[in-house]
Amino acid sequence: MQTRAVQGMLDFDYVCSRDEPSVAAMVYPFT
């Protein structure tokens, strides 16, 4: 996996921890 993929996963985890996991799930595949 590339560094970008790892950052995307971290971003997903961070947003998922916030309030709208749905938005994170939609943004994750785009990154």
ZAZA-111891 format. One record per residue: residue number from 1; x, y, z of N, C-alpha, C, O in turn. Coordinates in nm, 3 decimals, always signed. Example, Ala and Ser with C-alpha at 12.3 -4.5 7.8 and 13.67 -1.06 7.14 Angstrom:
! ZAZA-111891
+---------+---------+---------+---------+---------+----------+---------+---------+---------+---------+---------+---------+---------+
| mardren |  n_east | n_north |    n_up | ca_east | ca_north |   ca_up |  c_east | c_north |    c_up |  o_east | o_north |    o_up |
+---------+---------+---------+---------+---------+----------+---------+---------+---------+---------+---------+---------+---------+
|       1 |  +1.319 |  -0.569 |  +0.780 |  +1.230 |   -0.450 |  +0.780 |  +1.320 |  -0.330 |  +0.780 |  +1.424 |  -0.332 |  +0.846 |
|       2 |  +1.285 |  -0.225 |  +0.708 |  +1.367 |   -0.106 |  +0.714 |  +1.290 |  +0.003 |  +0.787 |  +1.341 |  +0.114 |  +0.804 |
+---------+---------+---------+---------+---------+----------+---------+---------+---------+---------+---------+---------+---------+
END
This chain:
! ZAZA-111891
+---------+---------+---------+---------+---------+----------+---------+---------+---------+---------+---------+---------+---------+
| mardren |  n_east | n_north |    n_up | ca_east | ca_north |   ca_up |  c_east | c_north |    c_up |  o_east | o_north |    o_up |
+---------+---------+---------+---------+---------+----------+---------+---------+---------+---------+---------+---------+---------+
|       1 |  +0.085 |  -0.121 |  +0.000 |  +0.000 |   +0.000 |  +0.000 |  +0.088 |  +0.125 |  +0.000 |  +0.197 |  +0.127 |  +0.058 |
|       2 |  +0.040 |  +0.227 |  -0.064 |  +0.117 |   +0.351 |  -0.070 |  +0.090 |  +0.437 |  +0.053 |  -0.004 |  +0.413 |  +0.129 |
|       3 |  +0.173 |  +0.539 |  +0.070 |  +0.155 |   +0.627 |  +0.186 |  +0.019 |  +0.696 |  +0.178 |  -0.044 |  +0.724 |  +0.280 |
|       4 |  -0.024 |  +0.724 |  +0.055 |  -0.152 |   +0.794 |  +0.039 |  -0.265 |  +0.704 |  +0.088 |  -0.360 |  +0.751 |  +0.150 |
|       5 |  -0.254 |  +0.577 |  +0.061 |  -0.358 |   +0.483 |  +0.104 |  -0.365 |  +0.481 |  +0.257 |  -0.474 |  +0.479 |  +0.315 |
|       6 |  -0.248 |  +0.483 |  +0.320 |  -0.244 |   +0.483 |  +0.467 |  -0.307 |  +0.611 |  +0.521 |  -0.384 |  +0.607 |  +0.617 |
|       7 |  -0.274 |  +0.723 |  +0.459 |  -0.330 |   +0.851 |  +0.505 |  -0.481 |  +0.850 |  +0.488 |  -0.554 |  +0.903 |  +0.572 |
|       8 |  -0.527 |  +0.791 |  +0.379 |  -0.671 |   +0.784 |  +0.354 |  -0.739 |  +0.702 |  +0.463 |  -0.848 |  +0.736 |  +0.509 |
|       9 |  -0.673 |  +0.593 |  +0.503 |  -0.731 |   +0.508 |  +0.609 |  -0.736 |  +0.586 |  +0.740 |  -0.835 |  +0.579 |  +0.813 |
|      10 |  -0.630 |  +0.659 |  +0.769 |  -0.627 |   +0.737 |  +0.893 |  -0.736 |  +0.844 |  +0.889 |  -0.805 |  +0.867 |  +0.988 |
|      11 |  -0.749 |  +0.908 |  +0.775 |  -0.853 |   +1.011 |  +0.759 |  -0.991 |  +0.949 |  +0.781 |  -1.076 |  +1.006 |  +0.848 |
|      12 |  -1.010 |  +0.830 |  +0.723 |  -1.139 |   +0.762 |  +0.736 |  -1.167 |  +0.732 |  +0.884 |  -1.277 |  +0.755 |  +0.933 |
|      13 |  -1.065 |  +0.681 |  +0.953 |  -1.080 |   +0.648 |  +1.095 |  -1.112 |  +0.775 |  +1.175 |  -1.197 |  +0.773 |  +1.264 |
|      14 |  -1.044 |  +0.884 |  +1.142 |  -1.065 |   +1.010 |  +1.215 |  -1.206 |  +1.063 |  +1.194 |  -1.274 |  +1.100 |  +1.289 |
|      15 |  -1.249 |  +1.064 |  +1.070 |  -1.384 |   +1.114 |  +1.041 |  -1.487 |  +1.019 |  +1.099 |  -1.591 |  +1.062 |  +1.150 |
|      16 |  -1.459 |  +0.890 |  +1.090 |  -1.554 |   +0.789 |  +1.142 |  -1.572 |  +0.811 |  +1.292 |  -1.680 |  +0.790 |  +1.347 |
|      17 |  -1.466 |  +0.854 |  +1.356 |  -1.470 |   +0.878 |  +1.501 |  -1.548 |  +1.006 |  +1.532 |  -1.587 |  +1.028 |  +1.646 |
|      18 |  -1.570 |  +1.087 |  +1.433 |  -1.637 |   +1.216 |  +1.455 |  -1.787 |  +1.198 |  +1.460 |  -1.838 |  +1.158 |  +1.565 |
|      19 |  -1.861 |  +1.226 |  +1.356 |  -2.005 |   +1.209 |  +1.365 |  -2.068 |  +1.141 |  +1.247 |  -2.157 |  +1.058 |  +1.265 |
|      20 |  -2.025 |  +1.172 |  +1.123 |  -2.092 |   +1.110 |  +1.008 |  -2.005 |  +1.011 |  +0.935 |  -1.931 |  +1.048 |  +0.843 |
|      21 |  -2.012 |  +0.887 |  +0.974 |  -1.932 |   +0.782 |  +0.907 |  -1.976 |  +0.767 |  +0.761 |  -1.898 |  +0.723 |  +0.676 |
|      22 |  -2.100 |  +0.804 |  +0.733 |  -2.150 |   +0.792 |  +0.595 |  -2.068 |  +0.882 |  +0.503 |  -2.030 |  +0.842 |  +0.393 |
|      23 |  -2.041 |  +1.004 |  +0.549 |  -1.962 |   +1.097 |  +0.468 |  -1.821 |  +1.041 |  +0.451 |  -1.765 |  +1.049 |  +0.341 |
|      24 |  -1.764 |  +0.987 |  +0.556 |  -1.629 |   +0.931 |  +0.549 |  -1.626 |  +0.814 |  +0.451 |  -1.533 |  +0.801 |  +0.372 |
|      25 |  -1.729 |  +0.731 |  +0.456 |  -1.735 |   +0.616 |  +0.366 |  -1.743 |  +0.663 |  +0.221 |  -1.692 |  +0.597 |  +0.131 |
|      26 |  -1.807 |  +0.780 |  +0.200 |  -1.818 |   +0.832 |  +0.064 |  -1.687 |  +0.899 |  +0.020 |  -1.650 |  +0.894 |  -0.097 |
|      27 |  -1.618 |  +0.962 |  +0.116 |  -1.494 |   +1.032 |  +0.082 |  -1.377 |  +0.935 |  +0.070 |  -1.287 |  +0.957 |  -0.011 |
|      28 |  -1.379 |  +0.829 |  +0.148 |  -1.268 |   +0.733 |  +0.147 |  -1.238 |  +0.676 |  +0.009 |  -1.123 |  +0.682 |  -0.036 |
|      29 |  -1.338 |  +0.622 |  -0.062 |  -1.311 |   +0.566 |  -0.195 |  -1.262 |  +0.671 |  -0.295 |  -1.192 |  +0.637 |  -0.391 |
|      30 |  -1.299 |  +0.796 |  -0.274 |  -1.255 |   +0.901 |  -0.367 |  -1.108 |  +0.930 |  -0.350 |  -1.041 |  +0.968 |  -0.446 |
|      31 |  -1.056 |  +0.913 |  -0.229 |  -0.914 |   +0.936 |  -0.204 |  -0.844 |  +0.807 |  -0.230 |  -0.722 |  +0.799 |  -0.216 |
+---------+---------+---------+---------+---------+----------+---------+---------+---------+---------+---------+---------+---------+
END
